[in-house]
Amino acid sequence: MKAAVYHGARRFEVTEIPTPEPGPGQVLVRVNHSAICGTDVHAFMYDIAPAGSVIGHEIAGVIAAVGPGVERWQVGQRVVAGGGERPGGVTGLVDANPRYNYRTMGFAGGTNGGYAEYQLLADWRPTPIPDSVPDAAAALTEPCSVAVQAVRKSAVRLGDTVAVIGAGPIGLLTMQAARAAGAARVFVSEPAPARAEAARKLGAAAVVNPREEDPVARLVELSGGRGPDVIFDCAGIGATLNQAFDSTRPAGQVVLVAVPWEPLPLEPADWMAREVEFRTSFASDPVDWRIALDLIASGRISADALMSEASFIELEQIQEAFESLMQPSTQLQVVIRL
């Protein structure tokens, strides 16, 4: 099968590798869409993906073959490559290690990622795609589940004012999930014109350009002088986390959704008297995948709004795509068609 193998030093090579065969309790998925995740871009940027690995985990496809003993799936069923309930005794990376460190332990390698024509999965892992959800939109189920979990674990309540810092794919999905959860108004801070425009089209009450105005002063002004009830930092770069703390209302909440790979400056004396609550949200649970697919199927979250025809690339373009995503400017979601 054709796969994009990471060779280290920020270099992919699209080559032929053996197509895996499903064993007992396994299924083989023919990948048709594989979205590029920001964490994979970080793995590329900081050269932490092991050489020889095939990464990628935002996948939609069809069951191509089933191994012995598999009864829950049939060849031809449309699936996303995740969201299933782990059987007893099977633990994830975080569950297995109470001191799990994503920066140092998050990329274990292997040759079975989604930037390839086929992916081998344990039969409990996939989730069926509803008939009303197109394949390309289904490929965004995993990032949508991350946004869903962030909102579900936040303090967002019906009628709240919410702000989202960063309108990349996760930020745009988070603002939609917050509205689905009952937020009355969602403000967005985003400097990239294409991403800011996407936020407007998706219903942002206002979009702040942090390069042209003080985002803290503007977010406080937009929320009546008190600050938003909950702020999601979906950028995790530069001063964004401190801006979130500085903007939120007294006893409000800041949720860090982005995965910062660089130290972030904080000035707690400026905002700690407001007794702001802080939490992080990491990855997602199976229930979040199901909710994400339901929200996409019902139209309450638009995955299509994150994509245009220019979003789709061939596997052979992966090197160029990753290099451009290191400094995003106009890109929304980039999806590999296979």
Backbone as numpy.savetxt, mean C-alpha at the origin, in Angstrom:
# Nx Ny Nz CAx CAy CAz Cx Cy Cz
9.52 -19.63 -16.89 8.67 -18.44 -16.89 9.55 -17.20 -16.89
8.98 -16.09 -17.35 9.68 -14.82 -17.35 9.55 -14.15 -15.98
10.64 -13.61 -15.45 10.63 -12.97 -14.14 11.65 -11.84 -14.11
11.39 -10.84 -13.27 12.35 -9.77 -13.04 13.16 -10.13 -11.80
14.39 -10.54 -12.01 15.25 -10.97 -10.91 16.09 -9.78 -10.46
16.07 -9.53 -9.14 16.88 -8.43 -8.60 18.30 -8.92 -8.37
19.27 -8.21 -8.95 20.66 -8.64 -8.88 21.51 -7.79 -7.93
20.87 -6.90 -7.18 21.63 -6.02 -6.29 22.08 -4.77 -7.01
22.55 -3.79 -6.23 23.06 -2.54 -6.79 22.02 -1.85 -7.69
20.75 -1.89 -7.27 19.66 -1.25 -8.00 19.55 -1.75 -9.45
19.58 -3.07 -9.60 19.55 -3.59 -10.97 18.65 -4.82 -11.06
17.63 -4.73 -11.91 16.79 -5.87 -12.27 17.26 -6.45 -13.59
17.03 -7.74 -13.76 17.23 -8.38 -15.05 16.01 -9.25 -15.33
15.35 -9.00 -16.45 14.21 -9.83 -16.85 14.75 -11.04 -17.59
14.49 -12.22 -17.04 15.08 -13.44 -17.57 14.13 -14.60 -17.39
14.50 -15.75 -17.90 13.71 -16.97 -17.73 14.21 -17.74 -16.51
13.27 -18.13 -15.65 13.59 -18.99 -14.52 12.57 -20.13 -14.52
12.84 -21.21 -13.80 11.91 -22.35 -13.84 10.52 -21.97 -13.32
9.49 -22.46 -13.96 8.12 -22.28 -13.48 7.88 -23.28 -12.35
7.47 -22.80 -11.18 7.26 -23.74 -10.07 6.07 -24.65 -10.32
6.09 -25.80 -9.69 4.97 -26.73 -9.77 4.35 -26.86 -8.38
3.03 -26.81 -8.30 2.40 -26.87 -6.98 2.49 -28.27 -6.36
2.89 -28.29 -5.10 2.92 -29.53 -4.35 1.65 -29.67 -3.52
1.61 -30.60 -2.60 0.43 -30.77 -1.75 0.09 -29.48 -1.00
-1.17 -29.08 -1.06 -1.61 -27.88 -0.36 -1.16 -26.58 -0.99
-0.79 -26.60 -2.27 -0.31 -25.40 -2.96 -1.11 -25.15 -4.24
-1.11 -23.89 -4.66 -1.70 -23.53 -5.95 -0.71 -22.68 -6.72
-0.80 -22.75 -8.03 0.03 -21.92 -8.90 -0.87 -20.86 -9.52
-0.50 -19.60 -9.35 -1.28 -18.48 -9.87 -0.59 -17.91 -11.09
-1.34 -17.77 -12.18 -0.84 -17.07 -13.37 -1.09 -15.59 -13.14
-0.03 -14.83 -12.95 -0.14 -13.40 -12.64 -0.54 -12.64 -13.91
-1.56 -11.79 -13.81 -1.87 -10.93 -14.95 -1.61 -9.45 -14.68
-1.66 -9.04 -13.41 -1.32 -7.68 -13.03 -0.53 -7.70 -11.72
0.55 -6.95 -11.69 1.38 -6.87 -10.49 1.72 -5.40 -10.25
1.10 -4.81 -9.24 1.32 -3.40 -8.94 2.64 -3.22 -8.21
3.29 -2.10 -8.45 4.57 -1.80 -7.80 4.30 -1.10 -6.48
4.81 -1.67 -5.41 4.60 -1.15 -4.05 5.75 -0.23 -3.64
5.41 0.77 -2.84 6.43 1.70 -2.37 7.50 1.03 -1.53
7.14 -0.03 -0.78 8.15 -0.72 0.01 9.14 -1.46 -0.89
8.65 -1.93 -2.03 9.59 -2.55 -2.98 10.53 -1.50 -3.57
10.01 -0.31 -3.79 10.87 0.78 -4.27 11.93 1.09 -3.23
11.56 1.07 -1.94 12.55 1.28 -0.89 13.60 0.17 -0.90
13.17 -1.07 -1.11 14.11 -2.18 -1.17 15.12 -1.99 -2.29
14.63 -1.43 -3.39 15.48 -1.12 -4.54 16.38 0.07 -4.23
15.79 1.13 -3.70 16.53 2.37 -3.46 17.68 2.16 -2.47
17.39 1.40 -1.39 18.39 1.20 -0.36 19.16 -0.12 -0.53
18.88 -0.81 -1.64 19.59 -2.03 -2.01 19.55 -3.06 -0.89
18.35 -3.29 -0.36 18.23 -4.26 0.73 17.51 -5.54 0.31
17.02 -5.59 -0.91 16.47 -6.85 -1.41 17.64 -7.77 -1.75
17.61 -9.01 -1.30 18.74 -9.91 -1.57 18.94 -10.14 -3.06
20.19 -10.17 -3.47 20.50 -10.47 -4.86 19.96 -11.85 -5.22
19.40 -11.96 -6.42 18.84 -13.22 -6.87 17.37 -13.41 -6.52
16.76 -12.42 -5.86 15.37 -12.56 -5.44 14.39 -12.02 -6.48
13.16 -12.51 -6.41 12.04 -11.98 -7.18 11.06 -11.42 -6.15
10.87 -10.11 -6.16 9.99 -9.48 -5.19 8.65 -9.16 -5.86
7.78 -8.46 -5.13 6.46 -8.10 -5.64 5.36 -8.85 -4.92
4.34 -8.12 -4.45 3.30 -8.77 -3.66 1.90 -8.19 -3.88
1.73 -7.25 -4.81 0.42 -6.67 -5.09 -0.09 -7.29 -6.39
-0.74 -8.45 -6.28 -0.91 -9.32 -7.44 -2.36 -9.71 -7.63
-2.78 -9.72 -8.90 -4.04 -10.33 -9.30 -3.75 -11.33 -10.39
-4.48 -12.44 -10.39 -4.26 -13.45 -11.42 -5.33 -14.52 -11.38
-5.02 -15.65 -11.96 -5.97 -16.77 -12.00 -5.25 -18.04 -11.57
-6.01 -18.94 -10.97 -5.45 -20.23 -10.59 -5.10 -21.00 -11.87
-3.81 -21.34 -12.01 -3.35 -22.04 -13.20 -3.21 -23.54 -12.97
-2.95 -23.94 -11.73 -2.81 -25.36 -11.39 -2.97 -25.51 -9.89
-3.42 -26.68 -9.46 -3.56 -26.96 -8.03 -2.78 -28.22 -7.70
-2.24 -28.25 -6.50 -1.47 -29.40 -6.07 -2.35 -30.50 -5.48
-1.76 -31.63 -5.19 -2.52 -32.75 -4.61 -3.23 -32.33 -3.32
-4.46 -32.73 -3.18 -5.22 -32.47 -1.96 -5.90 -31.13 -1.90
-5.71 -30.28 -2.88 -6.34 -28.95 -2.88 -7.76 -29.07 -3.42
-8.73 -28.68 -2.59 -10.14 -28.78 -2.99 -10.85 -27.43 -3.03
-10.26 -26.42 -2.39 -10.97 -25.14 -2.28 -10.86 -24.28 -3.54
-9.95 -24.63 -4.46 -9.74 -23.83 -5.66 -9.88 -24.68 -6.91
-10.32 -24.01 -7.98 -10.42 -24.64 -9.28 -9.59 -23.83 -10.28
-9.02 -24.50 -11.24 -8.27 -23.81 -12.29 -9.20 -22.81 -12.97
-8.69 -21.60 -13.17 -9.45 -20.54 -13.82 -10.08 -19.54 -12.87
-10.09 -19.82 -11.56 -10.66 -18.86 -10.61 -9.76 -17.64 -10.49
-10.38 -16.45 -10.47 -9.64 -15.19 -10.31 -9.36 -14.96 -8.82
-8.11 -14.59 -8.52 -7.71 -14.41 -7.12 -6.72 -13.25 -6.99
-6.66 -12.72 -5.78 -5.52 -11.90 -5.38 -4.64 -12.78 -4.50
-3.35 -12.48 -4.52 -2.38 -13.39 -3.90 -2.16 -13.08 -2.43
-3.24 -13.05 -1.67 -3.12 -12.80 -0.25 -4.49 -12.63 0.37
-4.49 -12.40 1.69 -5.74 -12.14 2.39 -6.38 -13.35 3.02
-5.83 -14.55 2.80 -6.41 -15.75 3.38 -6.08 -15.87 4.86
-6.90 -16.61 5.57 -6.68 -16.84 7.00 -5.62 -17.91 7.20
-4.60 -17.59 8.00 -3.56 -18.58 8.28 -4.13 -19.74 9.10
-3.79 -20.95 8.73 -4.20 -22.09 9.56 -3.41 -22.12 10.86
-3.90 -22.85 11.82 -3.21 -22.95 13.09 -1.79 -23.44 12.93
-0.89 -22.81 13.67 0.51 -23.19 13.61 1.33 -22.45 12.59
0.67 -21.70 11.70 1.38 -20.92 10.69 1.45 -19.47 11.17
2.65 -18.94 11.32 2.81 -17.58 11.82 3.47 -16.71 10.76
3.15 -15.42 10.81 3.80 -14.45 9.95 5.09 -13.96 10.56
5.79 -13.10 9.82 7.08 -12.60 10.31 6.93 -11.86 11.63
5.90 -11.02 11.74 5.72 -10.22 12.95 5.30 -11.11 14.11
4.39 -12.04 13.87 3.92 -12.92 14.93 5.05 -13.80 15.45
5.94 -14.20 14.59 6.99 -15.14 14.97 8.12 -14.47 15.73
8.20 -13.15 15.68 9.33 -12.44 16.31 8.82 -11.17 16.98
8.73 -11.17 18.31 8.22 -9.97 19.00 9.12 -8.75 18.84
10.35 -8.94 18.36 11.26 -7.82 18.12 11.47 -7.63 16.62
10.46 -7.96 15.85 10.57 -7.86 14.39 10.93 -6.44 13.97
11.89 -6.34 13.07 12.37 -5.06 12.57 12.22 -5.07 11.05
11.28 -4.28 10.55 10.99 -4.31 9.12 12.18 -3.88 8.27
12.93 -2.90 8.78 14.06 -2.39 8.00 15.13 -3.44 7.81
15.37 -4.27 8.84 16.45 -5.25 8.75 15.96 -6.67 8.45
14.68 -6.94 8.65 14.17 -8.29 8.48 13.08 -8.40 7.40
12.70 -7.28 6.80 11.52 -7.28 5.95 11.67 -7.89 4.59
12.87 -8.12 4.13 13.06 -8.64 2.79 13.92 -9.90 2.86
13.24 -11.01 3.04 13.96 -12.26 3.23 14.44 -12.87 1.92
13.92 -12.36 0.81 14.38 -12.88 -0.48 13.53 -14.02 -0.98
14.11 -14.87 -1.81 13.36 -15.95 -2.44 13.10 -15.63 -3.90
12.60 -16.58 -4.62 12.38 -16.41 -6.07 10.91 -16.56 -6.42
10.03 -16.25 -5.47 8.61 -16.53 -5.67 7.75 -15.28 -5.51
8.27 -14.12 -5.91 7.49 -12.90 -5.82 6.62 -12.68 -7.05
5.94 -11.53 -7.04 4.94 -11.27 -8.05 5.42 -10.60 -9.32
6.68 -10.20 -9.40 7.18 -9.64 -10.65 7.64 -10.79 -11.54
6.70 -11.66 -11.84 6.95 -12.86 -12.62 5.63 -13.34 -13.19
5.71 -14.24 -14.15 4.49 -14.73 -14.81 3.67 -15.65 -13.92
4.32 -16.32 -12.98 3.61 -17.25 -12.10 4.08 -17.04 -10.66
3.18 -17.34 -9.72 3.55 -17.32 -8.31 2.95 -18.54 -7.63
3.75 -19.20 -6.82 3.32 -20.37 -6.07 2.87 -19.94 -4.69
1.69 -20.40 -4.27 1.12 -20.00 -2.98 0.60 -21.21 -2.22
0.66 -21.13 -0.89 -0.09 -22.09 -0.08 -1.58 -21.88 -0.37
-2.35 -22.94 -0.37 -3.73 -22.82 -0.83 -4.61 -21.97 0.09
-4.14 -21.68 1.30 -4.93 -20.84 2.21 -4.73 -19.35 1.95
-3.74 -19.00 1.16 -3.39 -17.59 1.04 -4.26 -16.76 0.10
-4.67 -17.24 -1.06 -5.39 -16.36 -1.99 -6.79 -15.98 -1.47
-7.33 -14.94 -2.08 -8.70 -14.50 -1.83 -9.39 -14.34 -3.18
-10.63 -14.83 -3.32 -11.31 -14.70 -4.61 -11.64 -13.24 -4.94
-11.60 -12.91 -6.22 -11.93 -11.57 -6.69 -13.41 -11.53 -7.05
-14.17 -10.57 -6.51 -15.58 -10.46 -6.91 -15.71 -10.22 -8.41
-16.79 -10.70 -9.00 -16.98 -10.58 -10.45 -16.97 -9.13 -10.91
-17.42 -8.21 -10.05 -17.54 -6.81 -10.46 -16.22 -6.04 -10.39
-15.15 -6.67 -9.88 -13.86 -5.99 -9.73 -12.93 -6.39 -10.87
-12.51 -5.45 -11.73 -11.57 -5.78 -12.81 -10.21 -6.23 -12.27
-9.47 -6.94 -13.08 -8.18 -7.46 -12.65 -7.23 -6.36 -12.19
-7.15 -5.28 -12.96 -6.20 -4.21 -12.61 -6.55 -3.59 -11.27
-7.84 -3.37 -11.02 -8.25 -2.83 -9.72 -7.97 -3.83 -8.61
-8.17 -5.11 -8.89 -7.92 -6.14 -7.88 -6.47 -6.17 -7.45
-5.55 -5.81 -8.34 -4.13 -5.80 -7.99 -3.83 -4.79 -6.90
-4.75 -3.84 -6.68 -4.55 -2.85 -5.62 -5.21 -3.25 -4.31
-5.67 -4.49 -4.21 -6.30 -4.94 -2.98 -5.35 -4.87 -1.79
-4.11 -5.30 -1.98 -3.17 -5.28 -0.86 -2.91 -3.87 -0.35
-2.55 -2.88 -1.20 -2.38 -1.53 -0.65 -3.68 -0.97 -0.09
-4.82 -1.33 -0.69 -6.09 -0.88 -0.16 -6.32 -1.47 1.24
-5.91 -2.71 1.45 -6.06 -3.32 2.77 -5.19 -2.62 3.81
-4.04 -2.11 3.39 -3.19 -1.34 4.30 -3.90 -0.06 4.73
-4.54 0.61 3.77 -5.30 1.82 4.09 -6.49 1.50 4.98
-7.17 0.40 4.68 -8.33 0.00 5.49 -7.91 -0.27 6.93
-6.82 -0.99 7.11 -6.38 -1.26 8.48 -6.02 0.02 9.22
-5.33 0.92 8.53 -4.93 2.18 9.19 -6.16 2.93 9.69
-7.21 2.97 8.88 -8.42 3.68 9.28 -9.17 2.92 10.36
-9.27 1.60 10.23 -9.99 0.80 11.22 -9.33 0.88 12.60
-8.01 0.98 12.63 -7.30 1.04 13.91 -7.11 2.46 14.42
-7.60 3.42 13.65 -7.48 4.82 14.07 -8.67 5.19 14.95
-8.68 6.47 15.34 -9.78 6.99 16.16 -10.84 7.70 15.32
-10.83 7.52 14.00 -11.80 8.21 13.14 -13.22 7.81 13.52
-14.06 8.84 13.69 -15.47 8.63 14.02 -16.34 9.39 13.03
-17.61 9.00 12.98 -18.57 9.64 12.09 -18.55 11.15 12.29
-18.36 11.89 11.19 -18.37 13.35 11.24 -17.04 14.00 11.50
-15.98 13.20 11.69 -14.67 13.77 11.99 -14.07 14.49 10.80
-13.14 15.38 11.13 -12.29 16.02 10.13 -10.95 15.31 10.12
-10.52 14.89 8.93 -9.32 14.07 8.78 -8.38 14.78 7.82
-7.07 14.61 8.02 -6.08 15.06 7.06 -5.19 13.89 6.67
-4.79 13.88 5.42 -3.86 12.86 4.91 -2.67 13.59 4.32
-1.49 13.25 4.81 -0.26 13.86 4.30 0.37 12.87 3.32
0.43 13.26 2.05 0.97 12.40 1.01 -0.12 11.74 0.21
-0.22 12.07 -1.08 -1.27 11.52 -1.93 -0.70 10.56 -2.96
0.23 9.72 -2.51 0.61 8.58 -3.32 -0.51 7.55 -3.25
-0.30 6.36 -3.80 -1.36 5.36 -3.79 -1.93 5.08 -2.40
-1.07 4.92 -1.38 -1.57 4.64 -0.03 -2.35 5.83 0.51
-1.87 7.03 0.28 -2.58 8.22 0.76 -3.94 8.36 0.10
-4.02 8.14 -1.21 -5.30 8.27 -1.92 -6.28 7.19 -1.48
-5.78 5.99 -1.20 -6.65 4.94 -0.69 -7.08 5.23 0.75
-6.18 5.79 1.55 -6.51 6.11 2.94 -7.56 7.20 3.02
-7.46 8.22 2.17 -8.48 9.27 2.22 -9.85 8.72 1.86
-9.90 7.78 0.92 -11.18 7.17 0.56 -11.70 6.26 1.67
-10.80 5.51 2.30 -11.21 4.65 3.40 -11.73 5.47 4.58
-11.11 6.62 4.82 -11.56 7.49 5.91 -12.97 8.02 5.63
-13.23 8.38 4.39 -14.57 8.84 4.03 -15.58 7.71 4.15
-15.18 6.51 3.74 -16.07 5.36 3.89 -16.38 5.07 5.35
-15.43 5.41 6.24 -15.62 5.18 7.67 -16.43 6.28 8.35
-16.77 7.34 7.60 -17.63 8.36 8.16 -17.02 9.73 8.34
-15.76 9.91 7.92 -15.16 11.24 8.01 -15.96 12.22 7.18
-16.27 13.38 7.76 -17.07 14.37 7.05 -16.26 15.13 6.02
-15.01 15.42 6.37 -14.13 16.16 5.46 -12.73 15.57 5.55
-12.08 15.45 4.40 -10.70 14.98 4.36 -9.86 16.00 3.60
-8.85 16.54 4.27 -7.90 17.44 3.65 -6.65 16.65 3.29
-5.98 17.08 2.23 -4.79 16.37 1.76 -3.66 17.36 1.56
-2.46 16.97 1.98 -1.25 17.76 1.73 -0.39 16.99 0.73
-0.15 17.59 -0.44 0.59 16.91 -1.50 1.16 17.93 -2.47
2.49 17.88 -2.73 3.08 18.86 -3.66 3.03 18.45 -5.13
2.97 17.15 -5.44 3.02 16.71 -6.83 1.69 17.02 -7.52
1.68 17.77 -8.62 0.42 18.20 -9.25 -0.52 17.06 -9.62
-0.01 15.99 -10.22 -0.88 14.89 -10.65 -1.53 14.21 -9.45
-0.77 14.03 -8.39 -1.32 13.39 -7.20 -2.31 14.32 -6.49
-2.01 15.62 -6.46 -2.93 16.58 -5.86 -4.25 16.61 -6.63
-4.18 16.56 -7.96 -5.38 16.56 -8.77 -6.20 15.28 -8.54
-5.52 14.15 -8.39 -6.22 12.90 -8.11 -6.97 13.00 -6.78
-6.35 13.63 -5.79 -7.01 13.80 -4.49 -8.26 14.66 -4.63
-8.18 15.70 -5.43 -9.36 16.55 -5.65 -10.48 15.75 -6.32
-10.13 14.98 -7.34 -11.14 14.20 -8.05 -11.79 13.16 -7.16
-11.04 12.69 -6.17 -11.57 11.67 -5.26 -12.33 12.28 -4.08
-12.48 13.60 -4.08 -13.34 14.21 -3.08 -12.66 14.89 -1.92
-11.36 15.16 -2.01 -10.70 15.90 -0.92 -11.36 17.26 -0.76
-11.66 17.64 0.48 -12.30 18.93 0.74 -11.39 20.08 0.40
-10.09 19.87 0.52 -9.08 20.86 0.14 -7.76 20.14 -0.02
-6.92 20.65 -0.90 -5.58 20.09 -1.10 -4.57 21.20 -0.88
-3.62 20.94 0.01 -2.60 21.91 0.38 -1.30 21.55 -0.33
-0.65 22.55 -0.90 0.67 22.35 -1.50 1.72 22.81 -0.49
2.44 21.87 0.16 3.38 22.27 1.22 4.59 23.03 0.72
4.77 23.09 -0.60 5.88 23.86 -1.15 5.49 25.32 -1.39
4.19 25.60 -1.34 3.72 26.95 -1.62 3.10 27.63 -0.41
2.72 26.85 0.61 2.14 27.44 1.81 2.49 26.58 3.01
2.36 27.16 4.19 2.65 26.43 5.43 1.56 25.39 5.64
1.88 24.10 5.54 0.82 23.10 5.66 0.18 23.05 7.04
0.95 23.33 8.08 0.40 23.32 9.43 -0.63 24.42 9.59
-0.24 25.64 9.24 -1.17 26.77 9.38 -2.42 26.56 8.54
-2.25 26.01 7.34 -3.40 25.83 6.46 -4.34 24.73 6.96
-3.80 23.62 7.44 -4.65 22.55 7.96 -5.41 23.00 9.20
-4.75 23.77 10.05 -5.43 24.31 11.24 -6.53 25.27 10.81
-6.23 26.14 9.85 -7.24 27.09 9.37 -8.44 26.35 8.76
-8.17 25.35 7.94 -9.25 24.61 7.28 -10.16 23.89 8.27
-9.62 23.56 9.43 -10.40 22.83 10.43 -10.90 23.75 11.55
-11.10 25.00 11.22 -11.73 25.92 12.17 -10.85 26.40 13.30
-9.53 26.30 13.13 -8.61 26.80 14.15 -8.19 25.79 15.19
-8.78 24.60 15.19 -8.42 23.59 16.19 -7.46 22.54 15.64
-7.56 22.24 14.37 -6.77 21.17 13.77 -7.63 19.96 13.51
-7.26 19.12 12.56 -8.02 17.91 12.26 -8.09 16.96 13.45
-9.13 16.15 13.48 -9.28 15.17 14.56 -8.23 14.06 14.44
-8.01 13.60 13.23 -7.05 12.52 12.98 -6.25 12.89 11.74
-4.93 12.67 11.81 -4.06 12.92 10.66 -3.28 11.65 10.35
-3.32 11.24 9.09 -2.58 10.07 8.62 -1.35 10.56 7.86
-0.17 10.17 8.33 1.06 10.48 7.59 1.33 9.33 6.64
1.05 9.56 5.37 1.27 8.55 4.33 2.47 8.90 3.47
3.28 9.84 3.93 4.48 10.24 3.21 5.73 9.76 3.95
5.84 10.11 5.23 6.95 9.63 6.04 8.30 10.12 5.57
8.34 11.35 5.07 9.62 11.91 4.63 9.78 13.31 5.20
11.02 13.72 5.38 11.28 15.08 5.84 10.54 15.41 7.11
9.80 16.53 7.07 9.12 17.03 8.25 7.67 16.60 8.35
7.23 15.63 7.54 5.80 15.34 7.48 5.24 14.84 8.81
5.98 14.01 9.54 5.44 13.51 10.80 5.33 14.63 11.82
6.32 15.50 11.87 6.24 16.64 12.79 5.09 17.56 12.38
4.88 17.75 11.08 3.74 18.56 10.63 2.42 17.96 11.10
2.32 16.64 11.06 1.10 15.99 11.53 0.86 16.26 13.00
1.88 16.09 13.82 1.74 16.37 15.25 1.40 17.84 15.48
2.04 18.70 14.71 1.86 20.14 14.91 0.48 20.61 14.47
-0.19 19.84 13.62 -1.47 20.28 13.04 -2.69 19.76 13.79
-2.57 18.60 14.42 -3.76 17.95 14.95 -4.34 18.70 16.14
-5.62 18.50 16.37 -6.33 19.20 17.46 -5.87 18.69 18.82
-6.19 19.39 19.90 -5.91 18.88 21.24 -6.57 17.51 21.43
-5.80 16.57 21.97 -6.24 15.19 22.19 -6.61 14.48 20.88
-6.12 15.01 19.74 -6.33 14.35 18.46 -5.36 13.19 18.30
-5.32 12.66 17.10 -4.51 11.47 16.86 -3.71 11.61 15.57
-2.48 11.12 15.62 -1.63 11.00 14.44 -1.37 9.53 14.20
-1.58 9.09 12.95 -1.34 7.70 12.57 -0.26 7.67 11.50
0.82 6.97 11.77 1.89 6.82 10.79 1.62 5.58 9.97
1.35 5.78 8.68 1.07 4.68 7.76 2.29 4.41 6.88
2.98 5.46 6.48 4.19 5.30 5.67 5.26 4.56 6.47
6.22 4.01 5.75 7.37 3.35 6.39 8.60 4.21 6.13
8.95 5.10 7.05 10.13 5.96 6.83 11.42 5.14 6.92
12.32 5.41 6.00 13.61 4.72 6.00 14.74 5.67 6.39
14.39 6.90 6.69 15.38 7.89 7.13 14.90 8.46 8.47
15.80 8.93 9.33 15.36 9.57 10.57 14.49 10.79 10.27
13.44 10.98 11.05 12.54 12.12 10.86 12.69 13.10 12.02
12.79 14.39 11.73 12.94 15.38 12.81 11.61 15.58 13.54
11.68 15.63 14.86 10.50 15.91 15.68 10.84 17.00 16.68
9.86 17.85 16.95 10.01 18.91 17.95 8.85 18.80 18.94
8.92 17.85 19.86 7.79 17.56 20.75 7.34 18.74 21.61
8.24 19.64 21.96 7.84 20.77 22.81 6.77 21.62 22.15
6.70 21.58 20.82 5.71 22.39 20.11 4.29 21.85 20.24
4.14 20.54 20.45 2.80 19.97 20.40 2.45 19.01 21.53
3.38 18.67 22.39 3.07 17.67 23.40 2.06 18.16 24.44
1.95 19.48 24.61 0.97 20.00 25.56 -0.46 19.72 25.12
-0.64 19.44 23.83 -1.98 19.09 23.34 -2.29 17.61 23.56
-1.36 16.87 24.14 -1.56 15.46 24.48 -2.10 14.66 23.29
-1.37 14.77 22.21 -1.73 14.09 20.98 -1.46 12.59 21.11
-2.40 11.79 20.65 -2.21 10.34 20.63 -1.49 9.94 19.35
-0.58 8.98 19.47 0.18 8.53 18.31 0.11 7.01 18.21
-0.13 6.54 16.98 -0.04 5.11 16.76 0.51 4.85 15.36
1.06 3.67 15.19 1.50 3.23 13.87 0.55 2.15 13.38
0.51 2.00 12.07 -0.28 0.93 11.46 0.62 0.24 10.45
0.70 -1.08 10.55 1.65 -1.82 9.71 0.93 -2.95 8.99
1.05 -2.97 7.68 0.51 -4.05 6.84 -1.00 -4.18 7.06
-1.53 -5.41 7.11 -2.98 -5.60 7.21 -3.28 -7.01 7.64
-4.54 -7.23 8.03 -5.02 -8.55 8.43 -5.99 -9.07 7.37
-6.29 -10.36 7.39 -7.22 -10.91 6.39 -8.54 -10.15 6.30
-9.09 -9.73 7.42 -10.36 -8.99 7.38 -10.22 -7.71 6.59
-9.06 -7.09 6.62 -8.85 -5.85 5.88 -8.88 -6.09 4.37
-8.37 -7.23 3.93 -8.44 -7.59 2.51 -9.89 -7.75 2.07
-10.68 -8.42 2.89 -12.09 -8.63 2.53 -12.84 -7.31 2.48
-12.59 -6.46 3.46 -13.23 -5.14 3.46 -12.78 -4.34 2.24
-11.49 -4.39 1.94 -10.96 -3.65 0.79 -11.66 -4.08 -0.50
-11.78 -5.38 -0.71 -12.45 -5.86 -1.92 -13.93 -5.45 -1.93
-14.57 -5.47 -0.78 -15.98 -5.04 -0.71 -16.10 -3.55 -1.06
-15.19 -2.73 -0.56 -15.23 -1.29 -0.83 -14.96 -1.00 -2.30
-14.03 -1.75 -2.90 -13.76 -1.56 -4.32 -14.96 -2.03 -5.15
-15.52 -3.18 -4.78 -16.65 -3.72 -5.53 -17.87 -2.80 -5.47
-18.06 -2.14 -4.32 -19.23 -1.26 -4.15 -19.00 0.14 -4.71
-17.77 0.45 -5.08 -17.45 1.78 -5.61 -17.14 2.81 -4.55
-17.16 2.42 -3.28 -16.83 3.39 -2.22 -15.34 3.70 -2.19
-14.54 2.81 -2.74 -13.13 3.11 -3.00 -12.89 2.87 -4.47
-12.32 3.87 -5.13 -12.01 3.77 -6.55 -10.53 3.45 -6.72
-10.25 2.26 -7.21 -8.87 1.93 -7.57 -8.55 2.48 -8.94
-9.58 2.55 -9.81 -9.35 3.06 -11.17 -8.85 4.49 -11.17
-9.26 5.28 -10.17 -8.84 6.68 -10.12 -7.34 6.83 -9.90
-6.70 5.77 -9.44 -5.26 5.81 -9.21 -4.47 5.42 -10.44
-5.19 5.05 -11.52 -4.51 4.53 -12.70 -5.03 5.19 -13.96
-4.14 5.36 -14.92 -4.49 5.75 -16.27 -3.79 4.78 -17.20
-3.99 4.93 -18.50 -3.30 4.03 -19.42 -1.79 4.12 -19.27
-1.32 5.31 -18.87 0.12 5.49 -18.68 0.64 4.75 -17.46
-0.26 4.28 -16.59 0.15 3.57 -15.39 0.67 2.17 -15.69
0.29 1.61 -16.85 0.57 0.21 -17.14 1.86 0.07 -17.95
2.70 -0.83 -17.49 3.98 -1.08 -18.16 4.14 -2.58 -18.39
5.11 -2.93 -19.22 5.49 -4.32 -19.42 6.59 -4.69 -18.43
6.76 -5.96 -18.19 7.77 -6.40 -17.23 9.16 -5.91 -17.63
9.41 -5.82 -18.93 10.73 -5.37 -19.41 11.02 -3.92 -19.05
10.02 -3.16 -18.62 10.20 -1.75 -18.27 10.41 -1.55 -16.77
10.58 -2.63 -16.02 10.61 -2.52 -14.56 11.80 -1.70 -14.06
12.95 -1.83 -14.70 14.12 -1.07 -14.25 13.86 0.42 -14.34
13.39 0.86 -15.48 13.09 2.28 -15.69 12.02 2.77 -14.72
11.01 1.94 -14.47 9.92 2.33 -13.57 10.43 2.52 -12.15
11.24 1.60 -11.67 11.76 1.72 -10.30 12.66 2.94 -10.16
13.47 3.20 -11.16 14.34 4.38 -11.10 13.52 5.66 -11.03
12.44 5.73 -11.80 11.62 6.94 -11.79 10.85 7.07 -10.48
10.46 5.96 -9.87 9.69 6.02 -8.63 10.53 6.38 -7.41
11.85 6.40 -7.57 12.69 6.86 -6.46 12.45 8.32 -6.16
12.07 9.10 -7.16 11.75 10.51 -7.00 10.43 10.78 -7.71
9.31 10.34 -7.15 8.03 10.45 -7.86 7.63 11.90 -8.09
7.06 12.16 -9.25 6.61 13.51 -9.56 5.20 13.48 -10.12
5.01 12.73 -11.19 3.69 12.68 -11.83 3.01 11.32 -11.65
3.77 10.29 -11.22 3.21 8.95 -11.18 2.16 8.81 -10.09
1.13 8.04 -10.37 0.21 7.59 -9.35 0.58 6.13 -9.06
-0.24 5.20 -9.49 0.08 3.78 -9.31 0.66 3.23 -10.60
1.75 2.50 -10.48 2.34 1.82 -11.64 2.03 0.33 -11.52
1.53 -0.24 -12.62 1.09 -1.63 -12.62 1.74 -2.36 -13.79
2.33 -3.50 -13.52 2.93 -4.32 -14.57 1.87 -5.26 -15.11
1.71 -5.24 -16.42 0.83 -6.20 -17.09 1.66 -7.40 -17.55
1.19 -8.58 -17.26 1.91 -9.79 -17.67 1.03 -10.66 -18.55
